[in-house]
């Protein structure tokens, strides 16, 4: 009897959680749709002295937050629902950013400092005589978009196939993902690697033939970021509410049991990790034209750990929690680094400790905590 009651309660909790996630997700999508229409309009059309005018810095900053939200969403798909803690997701974000950055560098043409129509400025400075073979094709926007998906995806597929095929999991998998992102950082720092070395790629001029710093382009980039976040959320939601989602949760909770039942858990983990990496790459490709630069610092291991903090603070295993966590943490970071840059990292650590103690499910549990405190009074 007790087993039946416990089973019924567990099913009720799952249904309740799913209903809440659906309703919050709908509100989030509706808010993003409004934002992608209203905010670009308020940036493009009002005069700069108007109360309703949103300046270029603000619209780009908000667009950056949305890119980070998509990045956090990609990690929540593998960590929150499959139990795969990746401490190297910044690798795929950075690769997607570099693919778009390479296209934007080719768009500069002869308008660079050295006026070379074929070679980016850093290659001219380093006395390169011809364009490396792996830069070919990036003069086309659609080829660059294909590479944004293909390069992070193929790297994730090979890496996951080798790791999961060897039954690497848990903390050991987290460690080798850190090794992956650190290796990429060291490689991209090299001048002879062909990606700008320490300075990275910058000084972009155009995207799709439009001035990258114009109001219209900034508005379009913000709207594109919001749209991709919506699509990313819907893709993740479609996966986790399907039979595949149930299998992923089963792998997270009892992988050996799922393997005993006949499921090829390695195959599922490789596929979901690859999808997650592609989403991270897309986030990186939208991030670069809005901030105007991509350098090896994006591969820093500490940045990958920050992504984990976003998801943990927002609430892993909810999808919308990852979005909330990424936006809230980065908004706080923007304000606190202006006020006092040196206290930001301590403040982040304090938030993480408090949320871990009082909100195990992240900010998604804040409402229930407030109700409990109010009930005690």
N, C-alpha and C positions, 0 to 999 in steps of 0.2 A: 504493500500500500504506500509506504513512504517513498519507494522508488518511483511509483507512478506519479505521486504528488510532486516530487522533485523534478521528474521529467517534464511534467506539465508546466511547472514554473519556469523551467529553462526554455521551453518552447515559447512561452508567453513573453519572456524577456527578449528573446531573439526577434519575435514579431514586433514588440514594442520598439526595440532599437531600430528595426528596419523602417517602421512607420515614421519615427522621428527623423531618421536620416533622409527619407524621401521628402518630408515636408520642409526640412531645413535646406535640402538640396534645391528644391523648387524656388524657395525664397532667394537663394544665392544666385541661381540662374537668372531669375527675374531682375535682381539687382544689377547683375553684370550686363544684361541686355539694355537696361536703362542707362547704365554708365557709358556703354560703348556708343550710344546715340547722343546723349546729352553733353557729356564732357568734351568730346571733340568739337561739338557745335559751340560750346562756351569758350573754347580755345581759339577757334578760327574766326568767328563772326563779330563778337563784341569789340569795341575799341579798347585799347590797352589801359585806359583810365576808367573803364567801366567797373562797377562793383561786381558784376557777374563774370568778368574776364578771368580765365585760368591761364597763367603764363606758361611758357615753354618748359621751364624747369619743373614745374609741378606736374604737367601732363606726362613728361618723360619719367619722372619719379614714380608716378602712379602706375605707368606702364611697366616699369621695372618691378614693382611689387607684384604685378600680375604674372610676370615671368617667373618670379620666385615661387609664387603660389602653384604654378603648373609644375615646377621642379619638385616642390614638396609633395604634390599629388602623385607624381611618378614614384617617389620613394615609398609613400604610404601603400601603394598597390603591392609592392613586394614585401615590405616590412609588416604593415598592419594586417594584411590578409594572407600572406604566405609565410610569414615568420623569417624572412631573409633580411637580416640587417646588413645593409651595404653602407660602408663608410667611405665609399669612393664614387658616389653618384655625381660628384662635381666633374669627374672625368668626362662623362657623356655630355653634360651641360657645356663644358669647355670646348669639346670637339664640335658640337653643333654651332657654337659661337664662332669658332675658327673657320668652319666651312662657309658661313655667311660673310665673315670678315674677308676671306679670300676673294669672294665675288665683289664686295664693296671696294677692295683695293684695285681690282681689275677695272672697275668702273671709273676710277680716277683718270686713267689714260695719261695723256701728256700734260695734265694740269698739276702734276706733282712738282716738288721743289726742283728736281733735276730735268723735268720735261721729257722723260723717256716714255714713249707711248706703250711700250711692252713690259718694262720692268718696274715694279714698285720701288719707291725711293730707297728703302733699306737694302735692296739688292744692288742698286746702282752704287750706293755708299760702300758696300762690301766688295765691289768690283766683280759682280756676277756678270757673265757675258750673255747668258741666255736664260729664258724662263725654265725652271725645273719642270719635268714632265708631269708631276702631280698637280701643277697649277693649270694645266690645260683644261679647257672646258668651263672654267669658273668665270669667264666673261659672259656666260649665259645664266640668267637668274634661275631658270627652271632646272638647269643642271646642278646649280648650287643647292636648290631645295631638295633635289634627289639625294645629294651627298649628305645633307643635314640628317636625312632619315637613314641612309645606307651606312655611313661610316660609324656612328655610334651603335647602330643596330648590329652590324657585322662583328664589331669588337666585343659587344656584350654577348652575342651568340657564341663566339669562339671561347671567350673567357668563361662563361657559364657552363658550356659543354665540358670544358676541361675540368672545371672545379666540381660541378655537381656529378659529372661522370666518375670522378674519383671519390665521391661521397664526402667531399669537404663541406662542412656545414658549421653553424653556430659561430663561436668567436673566431675560429680559424678562417672561416670565409670572410668575416669582417676585417681581419688582419690583412688578408691578401688583396682585398679591395683597396685598403689604404696603400698597400705596396704598388698597386696599379696606378693610382692617381699620383703618387709621389714619383714614380718612374716617368710618367708623362710630363710632369712639371719639370723634371731635370732635363728631359729631351727637348722640350720646347724652349727652354732657356738658352740652348745652344744656338749661336748665330748661324752655323753652317747647316742647321736642320731645315732651314728654308721657310721659317714662319715668323721672322722678325726678332727672334731672340728675346732679350730682356724687355725691349720696348713693345713687342707685340705688333699688332696691326691697328692703325689709327688714321686720322686725317681723312675720313670718308667724305665724299662729295655728294654722290647721287645714289638713289635706289629706284629702280624701274624708270630711269630717266628723269626723276623728280629730285629737286634739291632736298637733301636729307635733313636740313635744318629749317625748312619752311614749315609754316603752321599746318598746312594741309597734310604734309608727310607725317608730322608728329601725331596729328589726330588720327591718321590712317594706321600708324603703327600701334597706337594705344588701342584702337578698335580691334585690330588684328590680334593683339595680345588677349583682350577680353574674349574674343570669339574662340581662340584656340584653348583658352582655359575652360570655356563652356564645353567645347568638343572633347577635350581631354577628360573632363569630369564625366560626361555622358559615356565615353568609351569605357572608363574604369567602372562606372556604375553598371553598364551592360555586362561586363565581365563578371563582377562579383555577385550579381543577382541571377546569373545563369547557373547551370549545372557545374560549369568549370569553376565558378566562384566557390561552390560548396566543396569541390575537390581541393581547391587551394587552402581553404580554411581547415579541411581535414589534414592536409600536409603540414600546416602550421601547428596543429594541436597534437596529432599522432601520425607522423610520417610512416613509421614502421607498420602500423595497422593498415594504412592506405596501400602500402606496397604489398602487404599480405593479401589484401582484397583484389589485387590484380592490376592496380593502377601504376602506370609508368611515371613515378613521381619526378624522376630526373627530367623527363620530357616536358612536363608541365612547368617545372621550375625554370628550365632554360627558356621556354617560350615567354613566360610572364616577365622574366628578367629582361629579355630582349625588348618587349613592348614598353616596359618601364624606361629603358635606356633611350628608346626613340622619342618618348615624350620629353625626357630631359634634354635631348638634343634639340628638339623643336623650341623648347623654352630658351635655350642658349642662343638660337638663331634669331629670336625676337628681341632678346636682351641687347645684343651687340649694336644694332643700328640706333637704339634709343640712348645708350650710354656713350656711344662714339668710340669705343676702344675694346680690344680683347687682348689680354696678355697672359703669360704663364701663371700669374697669380691666381687665376680662376681654377687652376689645378691644385692649389694649396690644400693639403690634407685638412687643415683647420676649417676650411670653407665647406668641405664635405661633412664634417662633424656638425657644423652649424645647421645644415639641412636636417640632420637627425633631430637636433634640438627643436627646430620649427615644428616637425611632425609630432614629437613627444609633447610639446607644450600645447599644441592645438588639440591633440587627441588622436592617436593612431587607431586605424581600423574604422574610421568614420568617413573618410574622403574629405568631407567639408571641413573636418577638424584640421587637416593638413593645410588647407587654404587659409583658414582663420589664423592658424599658428604662424604661417609664413608672413602674412600681412601685418599682424599685430607686432611680431618681433621686429620686423624691419621698419615699421613706423616708429617704434620706440627707439630703435637704433639711430634712425635719422635725427630725431630730436635730441637724444642724449649725447650723441657724438658732437653735435653743435654746441651743446651746453658745456660738456666736459668729456672729451674723448677718452681720458684715462679711466673713467669710472664705468664705462659701458660694459666691458667684459665682466666686471664684478657684479654689476646689476643683472646681467644675463644669467650668471651662475646662481645668484640669489633667487631669481624667478624660477629657474629650473628646479632648485631644491624645494622651494615652497610648493610648486605644482606637483612634484613627485610625492611629497608627503601628504598634501591635502586634496589633490586632484589627480589620482592615479590615471584617470582617463583623459587628462588634459582639460583645456578650457571648455570642452563640450560638456563637462560635468559641473560647470560653475553654477548653472541654474539650480540643480538639485542641492548643491551645497548651501546656496542662499536660502532655499526653502527649509533645509534642516536647521540652520541658524535661526531663522525667523520662528520656526516651530518651538525651539527651545525657550525663546523669549515669551 
